[in-house]
Amino acid sequence: MSLKIKAMKRSVIFTLSMLSSILCSISLFAQTGSGSAVQLDGYDFSTFTINGFEVAGPEYTEQDIIRVFGQPDTVLYEFGRTYMYERKIKILNKEVGTGDYYIQITLPGSSGPIIGAFVADTSSVMNGYIRVGDPVLKVYDMGGRFKDNKSNFKGDGSGYIWWCPSGWGNADWIVCPEISYDKDGKITSFGIWTL
């Protein structure tokens, strides 16, 4: 199979994946009982995705990353390639008085599976369902395993939750996504490092 056909095939698959994410985010949610159970038809929480990219899954290229996130502000060449987005985001968020926002996506080289992803920006969506600024309790809607870690050094009720997607079985907590939240129970960032 020629490289051009392979690239077209990847592009079609990627486009369908993004379309699916968009359609899922449009679907309506129905709360039942006390509000703790939410009907989430059409969502897949068996793995961890950011803007439709599956982390620790299929191979992506630099062009795939740029197509979704845009031209990076910086590319670091430590532990693979880390595409950093911070200057443009900080400028946009400074106007509305928000804090430090950033996106970092790491590939092992010029292509490969995503081995690291850290997001502190409202423009990115985790599993087509969660964004920075959402209530942290939304994390529990996704099923799987959880470990809530209240931040002892701040003492203000902030902390982070390790979430292990249902499809990852008994994966070690250290390789599961971490969702940080502030004293008001709002998500401030989410990320993962799989190595």
Secondary structure, 3 states (H helix, E strand, C coil): CCHHHHHHHHHHHHHHHHHHHHHHHHCCCCEECCCCEECCCCCCCCCCEECCEEECCCCEEHHHHHHHHCCCCEEECCCCEEEEECHHHHHHHHCCCCCCCEEEEEECCCEECECEEEEECCCCCECCCECCCCEHHHHHHHCCEEEEEECCCCCCCCEEEEEECHHHCCCCHHHCCEEEECCCCEEEEEEEECC
